[in-house]
Amino acid sequence: MTAQSRILYLLRHAKSSWTNHQLDDHDRPLAKRGEDAASRLDDYVAATGIAPDLVLCSSARRTIMTLEGIADLPANTSVLIEAGLYGAPSSDLLGRLHEVRDDAASVMMIGHNPGLETLAALLIGGGDEDLRRRVAAKFPTGALANLACDEDWSDLAPADATLVASREL
């Protein structure tokens, strides 16, 4: 266990478009509603000072567009677009977090349900009970959960995190 607190931001992509049924799921863009949510997300990130050291983003078009909507990330934020996060189950997402270097104090993971929602439920062991119930009941498109933990990324395990905040856009 490290003395340094770690922050994990779990962000489900904003609302995607289903207007073109010819597109592969991986290639679906954001809907107008999703674009609006990404803009509100940018405002929220700026207002709350969210500044991850590392962003791990699924390679799906809608997750990349959600990420691109956040203009206020610090210039020194490392961003990795990873195909392995697309549609990944929570076990794979947790495995990816285990690979994060210890010098990253904060990580934002942008992905998909059900894996992201299941990961949040798996990791959250503390925090405001009402907030925890809401996250457990529904993690909709555009949802952002802020989790804090004292473990090194490689040691992160079920119930190690405290839910600090949750926002639906």
HELIX and SHEET records of a PDB file:
HELIX    1   1 ASP A   25  ASP A   27  5                                   3    
HELIX    2   2 LYS A   32  THR A   48  1                                  17    
HELIX    3   3 ARG A   61  GLU A   68  1                                   8    
HELIX    4   4 ALA A   83  LEU A   85  5                                   3    
HELIX    5   5 SER A   90  HIS A   98  1                                   9    
HELIX    6   6 GLY A  115  LEU A  123  1                                   9    
HELIX    7   7 GLU A  129  ALA A  137  1                                   9    
HELIX    8   8 TRP A  153  ASP A  155  5                                   3    
SHEET    1   A 7 SER A  78  GLU A  82  0                                        
SHEET    2   A 7 LEU A  54  SER A  58  1                                        
SHEET    3   A 7 SER A 106  GLY A 111  1                                        
SHEET    4   A 7 ARG A   6  ARG A  12  1                                        
SHEET    5   A 7 ALA A 143  CYS A 149 -1                                        
SHEET    6   A 7 ALA A 161  GLU A 168 -1                                        
SHEET    7   A 7 ILE A 124  GLY A 127  1                                        
END                                                                             
